[in-house]
Each structure stands twice: as C-alpha cells, then as structure tokens.
Amino acid sequence: MIAKLKGLVDTIGEDNCVIDVNGVGYLVFCSGRTLGNLPSEGEAVTLMIETHVREDHIHLFGFTSEMEKDWFNLIQTVQGVGAKVALAIFSSVAIDELSNSIAAQDKTVVGRAKGVGPKLATRIITELKDKVAHFAVTTSFSPPKGGTAPAPDNSAKQDAVSALVNLGYRQTEAYMAVSGVARSYEGEAGVSDLIRLGLKELGQ
C-alpha cells in the first residue's frame, strides 16, 4: 500500500494531479482545495496517500495533512458517502468549518457540497456528531489563568445558540461564538450571559 508520495508536481487536472517520483508518474485524486494549494508544476511536494484497491482499479487519494486523510476515511463511514462525495465535501468546506458545523448540527454547511442533498447532509451531521466532538474548533478564547472555566450546562448553551440563530446568525457561527465565550467565562454562565457575550463576540 502507498501511504505517502514525495516528488515533483508533473501536472494538475480538474480533480487529480500527477506526481513524478523518480521518473514514475502517480495519478492522485484530490479535493479542489488540495489541488489549489499544490505548488507549481515542477516543484517539490509531499502528499499523504490513501490507497483504494478494487477489483477493477487501484485509486490513490492525496491529502496535504494526516488530519484531512483521517477525515476522508471517517466521513466515508456514513452510508451514502463514497470517495467522490468525500472529496466534493472537502472541496467546498474547510476541515475546521466542517467539524464545527457537525458539532453545531448545522446541515447547511455540508449541504453546499456537490452531490450532498438534504437527507445525506442530515445523516452526515447526525452520525458523526459524537465521533468528531473532540475535533470541533471553537473561537480563539483562552481559559482563564489558573485553570479551565466550567462549561455551562448543555441546555443553556443550546438555548443561547437558538436565540442567536433566531436573531439571524448562522447556526455554526452562533455555536462557535457561544462555545468560545463559555470556555472563557469565570463561574457558571446562564443563558442571558451566553447570549450577551455571544453577541459581543459576533461584533454587536
């Protein structure tokens, strides 16, 4: 199995690239985001590789990081998501935005990807919520010095997010704002505190 390729960018196509490794060209399928981040043709590159072996073909899928590769495998555990759909999702959504949208149960973000309808988007965020909770990226708040602030109970957090959504904010950005202020809050934060600070974080 091929796990990594280190060579020169030979050509870049619509959904793939060819990596020249000591004179041997490897056809590697990548997301649009990965292809856009590749160096120019003729320059050195290293890609993490996931090899799919089937009866009628062997496909190589390339990623610029192990995290993206892990996500590629994780998201395919959802019924109806194959390699093509997974790459389409990564082409439309950055990993941090994807993890936050799943944690926030916001199907509109993943639903932007080509080939992902409302039912599949709902299935993705539902089935992956518990698996990716520890990957969710929140805003850049730091815990208070001397320890980690206690998180509010889930009902308060959910009510605050719901209130911000009702004010017109997207569910994912509301979730990120509330999660950020919850981490930095000293003491037990109530719904009104989370809403007030969440609005402040959102620029109000």
C-alpha positions in Angstrom: 0.0 0.0 0.0 1.2 3.5 -0.8 0.9 5.8 2.3 2.9 8.8 1.1 4.3 10.3 -2.1 7.2 12.7 -2.2 8.2 14.0 -5.6 7.6 16.8 -8.2 4.2 18.1 -9.4 4.0 16.9 -13.0 0.5 18.1 -14.0 -2.6 19.4 -12.2 -6.0 18.4 -13.6 -9.6 19.2 -12.6 -9.9 16.6 -9.9 -6.4 15.0 -9.9 -2.7 15.6 -10.2 0.3 13.6 -11.4 3.2 13.3 -9.0 6.6 12.4 -10.6 8.6 10.2 -8.2 11.9 9.4 -9.7 10.5 9.3 -13.2 7.4 7.4 -12.3 4.1 9.4 -12.6 1.4 8.6 -10.0 -2.2 9.7 -10.7 -3.6 11.1 -7.5 -7.2 12.2 -6.9 -7.6 15.2 -4.6 -10.1 17.7 -3.5 -10.3 21.1 -5.2 -9.0 22.7 -2.0 -5.9 20.4 -2.0 -5.2 21.0 -5.7 -5.4 24.7 -5.2 -2.8 24.5 -2.5 -0.3 22.5 -4.5 2.9 24.2 -5.6 3.5 25.0 -9.3 4.3 22.2 -11.8 7.9 21.1 -11.5 8.1 22.0 -7.8 8.5 19.5 -4.9 5.5 18.3 -3.0 4.6 15.7 -0.3 1.2 14.1 -0.2 -0.3 11.7 2.3 -2.0 8.9 0.4 -5.0 6.7 0.9 -4.9 3.7 -1.4 -8.2 2.1 -2.6 -7.9 -1.3 -4.2 -10.9 -2.6 -6.1 -11.4 -5.5 -8.4 -11.3 -3.2 -11.5 -9.0 -0.4 -10.4 -6.5 1.0 -7.9 -7.1 4.6 -6.9 -4.8 6.9 -5.0 -6.3 9.8 -3.0 -4.0 12.6 -1.9 -4.0 15.0 1.1 -1.7 17.7 2.4 -2.2 16.6 6.0 -2.9 13.5 8.0 -5.9 15.2 9.5 -7.5 15.6 6.1 -6.8 12.0 5.4 -8.3 10.9 8.6 -11.4 12.9 7.9 -11.6 11.3 4.4 -11.8 7.9 6.0 -14.1 9.0 8.8 -16.7 10.7 6.6 -17.0 7.6 4.4 -18.3 5.6 7.4 -21.6 7.4 6.7 -23.8 5.4 4.4 -24.1 7.0 1.0 -20.7 8.8 1.3 -18.0 7.4 -1.1 -14.7 8.8 -2.1 -16.1 11.1 -4.7 -18.6 12.7 -2.3 -16.0 13.0 0.4 -13.7 14.9 -1.9 -16.6 17.1 -3.0 -17.2 18.0 0.6 -13.5 18.9 1.2 -13.6 21.0 -2.0 -16.4 23.1 -0.6 -15.8 23.1 3.2 -12.6 23.6 5.2 -11.9 21.0 7.8 -12.4 23.4 10.8 -15.7 24.6 9.3 -16.8 21.0 8.7 -16.0 20.0 12.3 -17.8 23.0 13.7 -20.9 22.5 11.5 -21.2 18.9 12.6 -20.8 19.8 16.3 -23.4 22.6 15.8 -25.6 20.1 13.9 -25.8 22.6 11.0 -26.5 20.7 7.8 -26.4 23.8 5.6 -22.6 23.9 5.5 -22.0 20.3 4.4 -25.1 20.6 2.2 -23.1 23.1 0.0 -21.0 20.2 -1.5 -21.9 18.8 -4.9 -23.8 15.5 -4.6 -24.9 16.1 -1.0 -28.7 16.5 -0.7 -30.6 17.5 2.5 -31.1 13.8 3.6 -27.4 12.9 3.2 -26.4 16.2 4.9 -28.6 15.3 7.9 -27.2 11.8 8.0 -23.6 13.1 8.0 -24.0 15.5 10.9 -26.2 13.1 12.9 -23.9 10.1 12.6 -20.6 12.0 13.0 -21.6 14.3 15.9 -20.3 12.0 18.7 -17.2 10.9 16.7 -15.9 14.4 15.9 -16.9 16.4 19.0 -13.3 16.5 20.3 -12.2 17.9 16.9 -14.6 20.8 16.9 -12.7 24.1 16.6 -14.1 27.0 18.6 -13.2 30.7 18.6 -9.8 31.8 19.9 -10.7 32.4 23.5 -8.3 31.0 26.1 -9.3 29.6 29.5 -8.8 31.9 32.5 -5.4 31.7 34.1 -5.2 29.2 36.9 -7.5 26.6 35.3 -10.2 25.8 32.8 -13.6 27.6 33.2 -16.5 25.3 33.9 -18.7 24.8 30.8 -22.4 25.8 31.0 -24.9 23.0 31.0 -25.9 21.9 27.6 -29.4 23.3 27.9 -28.1 26.8 28.5 -25.7 26.5 25.6 -28.4 25.2 23.3 -30.8 27.9 24.3 -28.2 30.6 23.7 -27.3 29.2 20.2 -31.0 29.0 19.4 -31.5 32.6 20.4 -28.7 33.8 18.2 -30.0 31.8 15.3 -33.4 33.5 15.8 -31.6 36.8 15.5 -30.4 35.9 12.1 -27.0 34.3 12.7 -26.0 31.0 11.0 -26.1 28.1 13.4 -22.4 27.3 13.0 -21.2 30.8 13.8 -23.6 31.0 16.7 -22.3 27.8 18.1 -18.7 28.9 17.7 -19.4 32.2 19.5 -21.2 30.6 22.4 -18.6 27.8 22.7 -15.9 30.5 22.8 -17.4 32.6 25.5 -18.4 29.6 27.5 -14.7 28.5 27.7 -13.6 31.9 28.9 -16.4 32.5 31.3 -15.5 32.5 35.0 -18.2 30.8 37.0 -21.5 29.3 35.8 -22.8 31.1 32.7 -26.5 31.4 32.3 -28.4 31.8 29.0 -28.6 35.6 29.2 -24.8 35.7 29.8 -24.1 33.5 26.9 -26.4 35.5 24.6 -24.9 38.8 25.6 -21.3 37.7 25.3 -22.1 35.8 22.2 -23.5 38.9 20.5 -20.4 40.8 21.6 -18.1 38.1 20.1 -20.1 38.3 16.9 -19.4 42.0 16.7 -22.6 43.6 18.1 
